[in-house]
Amino acid sequence: MNKQRKIGLFDSGLGGLTVLHALEEKLPGVDKVYYGDTLHLPYGDKSDEAIRSFSREIVGFLAAQGCDVIVIACNSASAAAGSMLEESFPDLTFINVIDPVVAALAGSVPRKTALLGTRATVRSGAYAKRLAAFKVPHELVALPTPLLVPLIEDGFLGSGIEESVLEHYLNDPSLNGIEAIVPGCTHYPLLREAAAKLRPGVDWIDAPAIVAEAVDSVLDAAVDGSGSTTYYLSDATPSFLALASSTFSIKAHWEKKVL
């Protein structure tokens, strides 16, 4: 019997839905609860203390909903709060969005790789530290890209503005000669097409799919059928609801839950 039948995910907003989408494709039979902390977005500009406080409250809520596998569907929260959450909730199984991607990088051919992330993720040095533990000769260059999350959350995907901003970041001299890009924020997979146009031939790491594989690996057995997904927001803004519908075709009811 599969003892872990309900997955909880959280992020500060829209980005975590890229991970949820990958999980829906990989594990459609497992029940899921998604919490978007839109009241406090973006996490990438918050202090580590604030991120830990928000994360602790959300995980407590998800556990109360019966979730026993928690996906920290946010790079900033994974870096700032991952260890604290594991210590605070020892009965839960945690999957963050950094470790599976780092493991995939370590198992690939060494190359120069760009990590695009929020200020909090880049400040933490989490990717470089964890990659160094594998002792592989990858060159990882981390670049803070703080304008990208607001552009996505404000509905500028497809406007061309996001391409201009992304090109500005990709033109940073430190990224000369990159062969791959890691989207170090769960919002950034939505920029995959723009990146392919701007840097053809540069490999885009499919982080949500890698994380979904990691979640699948901790489940006891395959689950057949169709699972349900419940959605919560700390602030149900019209712009977020419109983007969730237009970008991810999510037309389900979002319940407002301030923690």
N, C-alpha and C positions, 0 to 999 in steps of 0.2 A: 504493500500500500504506500502511496505517496503521502508523506506526512506534511509536506510543504505545499499547500494548495492555494495560497493567496499571496500575491506579490504586491507590495506597496512601493510606489515610486514618488519621489518629490524633486522639485526644482523651483527656482524662483519665478518661472513663467513658462514661456512657450517652448523653450529648448528641450526640456525633458520629454516633450511629446515625440521627438525624434527617436528616443530610446523606447518609449511606449509603442510606437509604430513597429519598431523592429521586434519587440516582444510579442505583439499581436500576431505578427507573421510567423514567428518561431514557436510560440506557445499559445495558440488560440484557445486551448481548452482550460487554461489556468485563469482563475479569477484575479482581477487586478484592481487596485485603488490608486488613483493619481491625485497628488496634491500639488497645486501650483501656488506658490507663495507670492502672488502678484502684488500684495501690499508692500513687500519689502524688496522688489526687484530693482536693479540687478544685484545679485549677491557679489558680483565681481568687484564692486566698488565699496563693499562693506568691510569692516574690521573682522579679523578672525574671531574675536569674542562674540560679535553680533551674529556671525554665521553659525557659530556653535550653539548659541542660544536659540535661534530660529530652528535649527536642525533638530535639536533635542525635543522641542515641543512638537514638531511635526512627526517625528518617529514615534513619540508617545501616542499621538493620535492614530497613526497607522496601525500600531500594535493593538490599540483598543478596537480597531475595525477587524481584527483577526488576521492581520498580515504577519507572516512569520519569515518571509524573505523580503528584505528591504533593499531596493536599488537606489543608491544616492545618485540620481540622474542629473548631477550638476558637478562640474569639475571643481568649482570654487569650494563647494561644500565637501566634496570628496577629499580635497587637500587639507582644508581647515578643520573639518569635523569628523572625518572617517574614523580615526583611532579612538577619539572620545566616545563616539556612538557605540563602537564595538565594546568598549569597557562599560558603558552605561547600560547597555541592553544585551547582556551575555546570552540570553535565550533566543535571540534573533540571529538570522543569517544575513550578513551584509555583503552586497556587491557594489563596489564603487566603480566609477567610470574611468579611472586612471590605471589601476593594476592590470586589467585584462589587455588594455591597449599597449601598455609597456611590455607585457609578456609577448604579445604578437610582434612588436618591433624587435625585441631581443631575438626572436626566432626567425627573423627575416634576414635577407642579405644586407650587410652593413652599407649604409649610404648616408648622405647628408640630408637631414630631415628638419623641416620647419615645424615648430609647435606654435600655433596661433592660439592665444588664450586671453582670459581676462587678467586684470592687474593682480587679483588675488591668487589666481592659479600660477602665473609666472613668478610672482613674489615668493611663493612657497617653495619653488624649486623641486616640487614633488616628482615631476616626470624625470628630470635629470638624476635625482638621487636614487630613484627606484630603478632606472635603467642602468646606472653605474653598478648596482648590486649584481647584475648579470655578467659583468665583466666582458662586454662585447664592444667592438670598435665602431659603434655608431657615433656620428656627429649630430647632436641635437641642438638646434638653435631656437631658443624660446623668444617670442616677440609679443609684448602686450598689445592687444588690438581692441581697446575699450569702446570704440565707436560702433562696432559691428552689432553688438546686442541691442542697443537702442534703435538702430536702423531696422532690425528685424522686428522688434516688438512694436515699433511705430508703423509697420506696414509698408516699408519701402522695398520689399523684395519685388523684383521685376521692374522697378522704376529706372534702373540704370545707375542710380545714386550709389547703391550698394556695391556695384562693380567698380565705380570710381574710387570709393573708400578702400575697398579690398586691394585694388591695384596700387594705391598709395602705400599700403602696408607691405605688399609683396615686393615693392621696389626698394625696400630697405636694404642697404648694402650687405648687411649680415646674412641675408637670404640668397645672395648670389650663388648659383650652382646647386640649389636644392633639387633633390630628386623625388622627394615625397613631402606631403603636408599632413600633419595630424591636427584635426579640428579639436583643440583643447577647450572647447566649450560646447555644450550640447545644442546650442543654437546654430553652430557653424555648419553642421551637415546640410543645412538649407542653402548654403553658399557653394555647394559642390559644383553646380553647373557654371556659375560665374568663375570659379577658380579654374575649371577646365578650359574656359575660353581664354582666360588671361595667361595661364601657364600650361599650354598643351604639352602632353608628355610627362608632366609631373604627376606622380601617383597620389591619389587622395585616399587616405586610410579611412575605411568604413567603420568608424568607432561604434555606432549603435549596433551594427550587426555583430561586432566582436563582443560587446557587452551582453547581448542577447544569448550568444553561445555560452558565455560564462554563467549566466543565470540558469540556462538549461542544464549545465553540468552539475549544479548543486541540487537539482530536483531528484527525487528518488526514482521516479519512473515517468514515462510518457503519460500525458493526460489526454484522453480523447474527448470529443464533443466540443461545445462552444462555451467558453467561459464568459462571465460578465465583467464589465469595467465600470467603475464608479468614479465620478470626477468631483473634486473639491477645489475651490479657490478661496484664498484669503480676501480677495477683492475682485468681484465679478465685473470687471470693466467691459463696456460695450466693445472697445477695440480688441481686447483679448479674445472675447467670444467670437467676434467676426473673423479674426485671424485663425483661430482654432478650426472654424468651419471652412474657411476658404483654403487654408494651407493643408489641413489634415482631414478634412471632410468629417469632423466631429460635430454632430448635430444633437448629441445627447444633452440631457440636463446637467448643468454645473451647479452644485450646491455651494453656497457661500458659507465658509466656516473659518471664523477668525479665532486663532489660538492665543 
